[in-house]
Structure formats: C-alpha cells, structure tokens
Amino acid sequence: MAIPTQPNIKLVNSPEYRESYANSVQVRVNVWDFFLVFGTLQQQTENHVEVLNFHGIYLSPQQAKALTSILQQNVASYESTFGEIKLDPRMTATGPVH
C-alpha cells in the first residue's frame, strides 16, 4: 500500500485573526463536539477568583484528539528543555460534563 503524499499547506490568517493570552480554559463535551472556552483568571482575594471568558471554540472529536496529541508532544519537549511543569493541585479539580 502506497503512502499518500503530503499536500503543500499554506497558512493564511483571516482579517478576524487575533492572538490572546489565556490562563484559563474550560472544556465542555457532548456527543458531537468539544467546546473550549478561553479566559483570564484573576485572583481577587485569597478566597475569590474571577475568570473573564473571552473566546469559545468548537472542535470535532477528531480535532480534539489531534490537539491532545500535539499538545502532549510539545509539553514533553518543553519539560525536557526547561524541567517539569508543576500544577497547583487546587486548580486540577474536575467539574461536571455538559
């Protein structure tokens, strides 16, 4: 079986393209898609955190799985260069699936 050749890919940014910083991402899943909501987390007081959501993106299950794979590769590469990424155990709590 022949391996298909890779197409030439040209990346073009649309006029609506924007780059933003997010330190919060929420993931909602249903049978048809994954929904990622990006925001910025702001610690108001010791016991009060506010998340300002600014963008939501829908992904097909296939794209979500591909994203998982590429993120795992990049996190492993980052950690081999800069050391282990430590997570705050308070921020890894799981929530309900919608």
C-alpha angles and dihedrals in degrees: 000000000000120000110238115243118249114250121235107258123206116194114212125179116222119227087256093057114126135171119218139170119243128183093175131057126174120196123208120184135195133163093274105039153352119249118205118195115196124201147143120263116217123189104221097176135344090277101030126073123177123200117201107202115208109166140025125196128190118214130188114240088252093054091046090054092046089049090051091053096048092045091051090052093048095045090051090050092047092049093048088054102037106017135255118333108231120211125209103244090219091062098052097071115131122231135198121299113239 
